[in-house]
Amino acid sequence: MRLASQPKGERYSPLFFLSSLGAGGLAVSFFMYLMWMTPRPGQPIPTFASLLAAFQEGGMAMQAMIVVSLLAFLYFAVTHVRLLVWNLRQAAAWKQSEAYAAFRQGNAESQLMVVPLTLAMSVNVAFIAGAVFVPGLWGIAEYLFPFAILAFAAIGAYALSIFSGFLGRVLTEGGFDCAKNNSLGQMLSVFALAMVGVGFSASAAMSHNAVTSAIAFMGAALFVTAALVMGAIMLVLGFRAMMENKADKETAPTLWIVIPFVTVAGIAIYRLNMALMHNFGVEWAPGSVFSYLTFLLSLQLVFGLIGYAVMKRFGYFEHFVTGEGRSPGSFALICPGVALFVFANFFINPGLVGIGLIEQYSVAYFALYLPLVALQLKTIQVYWKLNGKLVAEEQPKPATLAPAE
């Protein structure tokens, strides 16, 4: 895919970072097959060594799954990095424009949180890539966890500086237009906080060093707590504005942002419980795991139905996906598809398999994956469609920008 030199300057929006975020999420989605369908004795995640052993000892189906998953992961990981670099360059030019100064004075200022959100995804993708592609790297993982913690601490500090600047301005100077907050666009900022939290939680769950695990646990707790508290506030504000002023058609996909928010915060809390169990002797029964995952998946499905009903009535998909409508906010459609796929993997494996309701590799097990594969393929199709329309060099005109409020 060739990247456009435009949009830039006056016509850029930070929501274009969602193109890079979506590619990173799709890379992680293919990692899920390796995570749950390959043997990894004594290891929390698959590694180069475990995948090599699974490939050598497995049948043709296992070998094909490993090869396809690795190639797909690599493709979307490279796409993620390319789009991240492109966006950083475009954003640098945009910050020199008058449009940027005006942007910093409105509701949409919180959209700047998409930058640390995407950077946090980059660290996650890099961590996975190192584990599955670099021989022997997992053997020194305990030495790498502190660096991962430092990386997420730096990204978290950056996110907090943006978010506190936005909140400080609107709480001391006012100017937040509640009537134009008729979407869940403000949830994007708290999604970034949750993404930092889930990054910390990985080191908490996977490290066997009590000090490292505890420090990562505290970092995850801080950012997940901030995300949950501020998320509740933004959720109420958004729905109040929508019920009073109706939802905005262009920003309607933000109704689905609750899905990736629940996935990221939910996995973070799941990992923190694993850290307590592995390192500090706190048991978490399989039945409790199943109950926890079931309630969160139900919450995602509720918001999925609400968002779909609103976008269907607006004719959003016909206009902004398959039609001529152009909005960088359309990339917000990718995260929910990825997030639901990823969280459903947790529901099936630690959830249903964990309580013995179904057996791994059984007919029922693979039957449950059929709708997930369909969801993943549909998400990829929409992603390619949006990239071709909004990011590819052939775009005939700049995107129409109406920032999510």
N, C-alpha and C positions, 0 to 999 in steps of 0.2 A: 504494500500500500504506500503510495506516494503521499507525503504530507504537504498541506498547503502552506504557502508563506503567509496567507491570510486565514482567518481574521486576525488583525492586530490593531494596536492603538485604540482608537475610539470604538472599534467594533468587537473587541474581545470581551469575554466573560469568564470569570473563574470556573463557571460550571463546565467548561471544556475539560477541566481536570477529571471530570467524571468519565471521560473516554479512556483515560489511563487507568483509573480506578476499576472500571468495568473489565478491562483486559486482565488486570491483576487478579480480580475475583474469579474470572473464568479459568485462569491458570490454577488457582487453588481448587476449583471444582473438580478438575481432572486429577488432582492429587488425592482427592477423596477415594477414588477407586483403589489407588495404591495403599492408602491408609487402612482401609477396612477389608480389602479382599486379598491381600498378600500376607503370608506368614512373617511375623517380626518378633521372634521369641526374645523376651526380656528387654524389648525396646519400645518406647512410647510411640515412635513414628517409624515408618520405613526408611531405610538408608541404602546407600549404594551396595553394601555387602548383603543386606537382607533381600534386596531386589534381584541381585545377581544370583543368589542361591535359589530364590523362587523361580527365576527364569530357567535355571539349569535343571531343577527338579520337577517343575510343573509341566502340565500338558500344553497342547497347542492353544487352548483357550486362555490359560494363564499367561502364556508367552505373548499372545496377541494383545491381551489387555494391558500388560506392562508396557509393551512397545508403543501402542496407540496413546496411552495415558502420558507417557514421558514425552512423546513428540508433541502432543497437544499442549501439555504444560509448557514446554520450551517455546512453542510458537506464541502463546499468549503472554508468557513472561517477557519475551523479546519485544512484543508489541507494547506491553505495559511500559517498558523502559523507553522505547522510542517516543511514545506519546507523552511520557513524563518530561523528557528533555524538550520536546516541541512546545509543551505547555509552559515550561519554565521560561523559555525564550520569548514566547508570545506575552506572557505575563510581565516580563521585564520591560518590554516595549509599552505595554498598556499602562504601567505605573508612571510613565512619563507624560501621559496624556491628561487633558482636562477632565475627561470622562472618569478617570480614576478618583480624582479629588471629589467629584460629585457623588460617586459611588460610596465613598466612605462616610457620607452624611445621611444615608438612607437605611431602610430596613435591610436591604440586601447586603450590607457590609458583612454580616455573619457568613455570607457565602465564601469568604476568604478562608474559612475553616476547612474547605475542601482541599487546600494545599497540604496541611499536616495530615489530613485523612489519607490522602494519596501516598504521602511519604511513609506513613505507618504501614500501608499495604506493601510498599516497596521492600521494607525490612522483612515482612512476613514471607514475601516471594523469594527474597534472597536467601533466607534461612532454609526454606524448603529446597531451593535449587542446590545449595551447598550440601545438604544432607543426602540427596538422591543422586547427585552427579559427581561429587568429589570423593574418591576412594579414601577411606580412613579418617575422614573429617569428623565423623561422629565419635571416634575414639578420643578426641580432645574437646568434646562438647562442653565439658565442665569449665574449660578455660574460655570458651566462647560466650557462655551465658552472661558473664558480667559485661561484655561488650554490647550484647543485645539489650541488656538493661539500660546501659548508658545511652544507646541509640534511642530507645523509646523515651527515656527521661528527657533528652534534648528535644525530641519531637513534641512531647507532652508540654514542655515549657513553652515552646513556640505556639502550640495550640492555646494554652492558657493566656498567653500574652495577647493573642488576637481576640479571644472570647472576652477576657476581662476588659479590653479596650472598648469593645462593642457595648458590653453591659454598662461599663462606667459612663460612656457617653450618653446612652439613652436614659439611664437612671439619674444622671445629674443635669443633663441638658434637655431631656425630653426629645420630642420629635419622632418617636416611634409611631408610625401610622397603623393603628390597629385595624382600620377598615381595609387596608391593603395587605394585611397579614392573613388573607383568606386562602391559606394553604398550610401545609406542614413543612414549608421550606425552612423554617427556623430549626427543625429537627436535624437538619444537616450538620449544624454545629455540634450538637450533642452526640451525633453519630461518630464524629471525629474523636471525641473524648472516649467513647466506648471502644473505638478501634485501638487507641493507645492502651487502654486497659487490657484488652485481649492480648496485645503484644506482651505486656508484662506477665500475664498469666501463663504464657507458654514456658517461660523460664521457671516460674514458680512450680509448675506441675512436673517439668521434665528434669530439673536439677535434683541431684541426690545430696547436694551440699545444703545443710540446714540453713546456714546464713544466707546463701544465695537465694534459696527458695523463699525465705522469710522476707528478704528485701524486695524481691519481685512481687510477692504476695501483697505487701503494703502498697507498692506502686499501683498494682492492679486495683486494689480496694479503693484507693484515692480516686482514680479516674472513672471507675465504674460507678462509684457513689455519686460523683459529680454528674455523670451522664444520666443516671436515673433521676436525680433530683431535678436537674434542669430540663430533662426530657419530659417529666410530668408537667412542668410549668408550660413548656412550649406546646405540648399536646393540647392542653386546655385552652391556651390563647388562640391556637390555630383553629380548633373546632368552633370556638365561640365566634371568631371572625367569619368563618365559613357559613355558619348557621344564620348569622345576621346579614351577611352581604353576598352569600352564595360563593361556592368555590370558584377559583380562577381556572379557566380552561387550560391555559398553557402550563400552569404549575400543578395540575391535577395529579401527575405521577408522584408528587411528594406524599400523597396519601399512602403510598406503598413503602415509604421510607421506614415505617415502623417495623417492617419485616426484617431488613438487614440490621436495624438497631437491636431487635430482640435476638437475632442470631448471634451478633457479636457480644452483646452483654451476657446472653445466656451461655455461650461457650466459655466466656471468661469465668463466670461463676462455677460452671462445671469443672473447669481446670483447677480453680482454687480449691474445690472440694477434693479433687484428686491429689493436690499438693498436701492437704491436711491428712489424707489417708496414707500417702506414700511416705511422708517425711515426719509426721507428727502424731500418728497413731489414732486419728479420728476416722471411725468407720462410716461409710456411706453405702447403705444397703442397696442392692439392685432394684428392689421395688421402689425405693425413694427416687432413684435415678430415673426410672421409667415414669413415675408420676410427675417429676419435675419437667422432663422433656415433653411429656404429653400436654401439659398445661401451656407451655411456651409455644409449641407447634399450633395448638388451638388458637392462641392469640394471633399468631401470624396469619392463619387461615381466615379469621374474622376480618382483619384489616385487608387481606387480599380480596375478599368479597366486596367490602365497602369501596375500595379503590377501583375495582373493576366496574362496579355498577355506575360510579360517577363518570369514569372515563368513557364507558360505553354510551351513556346518555349524551355526553359532550361530542361524541364522534372523534375522540382524541386519536385513536389508532389510525383511522382512515385519513386524518388530516396531517398529523405530525410524524407518523411512521411510514405509511405507504403512500401518503399524499404529498402535496407540495409544501406543507408547513415545515418551517425550519426553526428549531429551538434547541440550544445546547442542553436545556433542562430535560430533553427527551432521553438523554443518557441515564437519567435517574430510573428508567425502566430496567436497566441491566442489573443493578444491585439486588433488587428483590428476587429476580429469577435465580441469581447465583446463591443468594442467602437462603432461600427456601430449599434449594437443592442440597446445600451444605448441611443445614440443620436437620433435614429429613434423614441424611446419612447418620447423624448422631441418634435420631429417634429409632431408626431401624437397628443399628448395631449395639451401642451401649444400652438402648432402651428395650426393644423387642427381643433381640438375641440375648441381651443381658439377663432377662428374667426367664429365659427358656421358652418363650411363647412360640418362636420359630427357630429353626436351625440355620446356621450360616451355610450358604451354597445350596440350600434346598430350593424346590420349585417355588414355594411361597416367598422365599427370600428374593429370588430374582424377579418374581412377579411384582413385588413391591418397588423394584427398581425401574420397571417399565415406564410409569408415569414420570419418574425423575429424569430418566434419559430423554424423554420427550420434552420435558421442561428445559433441560440443558440445551438441547438442539434448537429449540425455539428461541431461547435467549441468545444463542450464538447468531442465529439468523437475523434477529432484530439488531444485534450489535453491529454486524457487518453492514446492514442496511443504513443504520445511523452514521456509521463511520464514512460510508461512501457518500452520504448526503452532506454531512457537516464538516468533515475533516479532510477528506481526500482532495487532492489538488484540482480535480475536475469540477468542483462545485461552481455553478454558474453565477451565484450571487452570494453575498455574505449572509450569515445567519441573522434571522430576526431575533433580537434579544429583548426579552421581557423578564427581568430577574425575578426569581422566586422570592416572594416576600416572606 
